[in-house]
Amino acid sequence: MDTATGNFAGALAPTPGQLERRQADSLSSHWMSLVLEELDYGVLLLNAAGRVLHCNLIARRSLDDSHPLEIVGNQVRARDPHDVAPLAEALLHAERDGRRCLLRLGEGGERCQRANVVVVPLNRDVSRAAVLLVLERGQLCGDLAAQWFALRYGLTPTETEVLKALSAGIRPNFVAEQQGVAISTVRTQIQSIRAKSGADSIGELMRQLAMLPPLMSTLRMEVG
C-alpha cells in the first residue's frame, strides 16, 4: 500500500524539466506585467468575455468617471448603452477571428468623454486567446519623455513647462494665461525651444514629441 502510494505520488511529481518550464513561464509572465507597467499607454489584457487579466497603472488612472469604459467586478464594461454592442462585437471578433479594430466610444451621449480604443487580438500560437485594449493618451508625451527631451536639448525649466503644455494640446495664449505672462513671452520661449531642437515649426516640434518612447515616469503614485 505504501509502495503503491509512493509510486502514485512519484507519478504526479513534476520532473525537473517541467519545473523549469513552469518557472520560465512564471518569469515570462512577470516580465510581461513589468513591461506593460512601463508603457505610457493605458493597456488592458482581457479574455473574450471582457474579464480583466491585467490592467496597467495608466489604464487604472485613465478609467475615471469621464472615460467611456469602466471596470466593474473585474469586467470591462461600456458606460454608454450605445457602446455595449460595438465593444462586445469587437472583443468577439478579436478573440474568434483575429480581427483588430479602432473603436470610437462615447459618441452616443454626454455621460462621458469620447475616446479611441484599439482592440488587438492575441491569438497566435497560444492555447487560449486573449484581447489587448490600448487606450489613447491624453497628451503627445508623458512627463518622463518630456524631461528627457528637455535635457537632450538644454531647455530651461520654464521652456520645459511650455513644452509640456503644448504636448497636452494647450494653445499658446492659454499657456500665457496659466503662467501669468504676456503671449509674446510664450512665443519667444517657443521660438527658443524650436531653435534648440531644430524644429522649423510647432507642427514639427509636435511630431518630434509624438515619436518619443512612451515610457512611464519612475515617480509613480499608485491608485486604489
N, C-alpha and C positions, 0 to 999 in steps of 0.2 A: 504494500500500500504506500509506504514511504517512498519506495523506488518509483512507483507509478506517479506519485505526486511530484517527486523530484523531476522526473522526466517531463511531466506536463508543464511544470514551471520553467524548465530549461527550454522547452519548445517555444514558450511565449516570450522568453527574454530576447531583447533585440541584440543583434550581432553588432560587433564594433563598427562595421560598415554602415549599418542602419543608424546607429547612434551618431556617427559622423555626419551623415546626410541630414539628420534631424537638426543637429547643431548648426550646420551650414544654412539650412532653410530658415531657422530661427534668426540667425545672424543677418541673413539677407533681408528678412522682413524688418528687422530692427533698423538696418541701414536705410531701407526704403522709407521708413517712417521719418528718420532723421533728414533725409533728402527733401521730403515733402514739407517739412517744417522750415527748411531754409529758403523756400521759394516765396517771393513777394507776390504771389498769386493765391487767392483762395482756392483750395483744392479739396474735393470730397471724393472718396472712394466708396462706391455703392455696389450692392447687388441689383439685379434687375427689378426686384420688388421695392427698391428705394431704401433699403436698410443701410445705415451708415457703417462702413467698415473702418474708415479713417476720415477724420476732419482736421485739417491743419489749423494753426493758430490764426492765420489771416482769414480763413473761412469763418472761424468762430467769431472773429471780430466783425466780419462783413455781414453776417446774417443777423442784423439787428432788426428792429421793428419796421424799418423802412425798406428792407430788402424783400423782393417778391418770393423768396424761398425761406423756409423755416425748418427747424428740426424739432419734431415732436415725438417723444418716446423712441428716440434713436431712428426715426423715419424722416426722410426728406419730404416735405410737402410744399405745394404751391399755396400762397395765401389767397390769391385771386382765383375764384372759380373758373374763370376763362382759361387759366393756365394749367388746370389739373389734367385735362385730356392731352394737350400737347406734351407735357412733361412725361406722363405715363407712356405715351406712344414713343417718345424719343428714347426712353430707357429700354423699352421692349425691343425696338429695332436695333439699338446698340448691342444689347446682350444676345439677341437671337440672330441678327443678320450682319452684325459687324458694321453698322451704319453710323457714321458720325454726323453731327449737325450743329448748327448755331441756333440757339433758342433766344428769342426776344421776349422777355417776360415783363409783366406789369403793365401791359398796354390796355388791359380791359377796364381799368378803373383808376381811382385816385387813392386807393388804400395804401399804396406803396410806390416807390420809385421804379422806373423802368431799368432793366438791367439785361445785359447779354450774358449767356451761359453757353459754354462749349461742352458738348456731350461727346465723349471719346470712348469707344468700345475697347475693352481689354480682354480679347477672346482668342488670341493666337497662341497655340501651343500650350494651353492650360487645360486642366481638368475641370475647372469651374470658372466661368466667365465673370467679369466684373465691369463696372462702368465708372469712368472718371468724369467728374464735373469740374470744369475750370471756370471760376468766376472772373469777371472783368475787374481790372484795377481802377481805383478811384483817381489815380494820377499816373503820369508817364513813368515816374521812377520813385522808389522809396527813399527814405532818409539816408540809408547807408550808401546807396548808389549815388545820390546827390552829393554826399560828403566826399566820396571817392573822386567824383568829377571835380569838385571844388579844390581838393588837394592837388589833383593832377594838373590843374590849370592855374593854381595860385590865386583863387578867388578870395576876396575879403569876406569876413562874416556877414556883412550887410549884403554883398553880392550873392552869397550863398542863400540867404533868405529870399532874395528876389528870385533866384533860380528855382527854389522850391515852390514859390507861389506861382510862377509861370507854368511849372510842370503840373500843378493842380488845376490849371485852366483859369487862373485869376488874371483878369486884364490889368495892364499896367496902371490905369487910372485908379483901380480898386487897390492895387498894391500900394500906391502912393497914399491913399486914404488910410489903409491899415497901418502904415509906417509913420503917418503924420508928416509927410514931406511933400514937396511940390512934385508934380508929374515930370517936370524937367529933370529932377534929381534921379528919379527912377529910370528915365530914358538914358541918362548918362551912365547909370550902373549897367543897364542892358547893353549899351554900346561897349562898355568895358568887358563884360562877360563874352560878348561876341568876338571882340578883338583877341582876348586871351585864348579862347577855344578855337579860333579860326572859322567861326560860323559867319557866313555873309548875310544872314537874315535870322529873324526869330524862328521862322519855319525850319531852317537848317539846324538851329540850336535845339529845337524840339525833336528833330529827327535823331540827333546825337543822344539825347536823353532817352528816347524810346528804344535805342539799341543797347542801352546799358544792361548788364546782367541783373535780373530781378531777384536780388538776394535780400533777405531779412536782416535787420539790424540785430546784433547780439544783445542789445539792451532791450529786453522784452519784458512786458508786463502781462502775465497770464490772465486770461479772462475766465470767469466762472461758467 
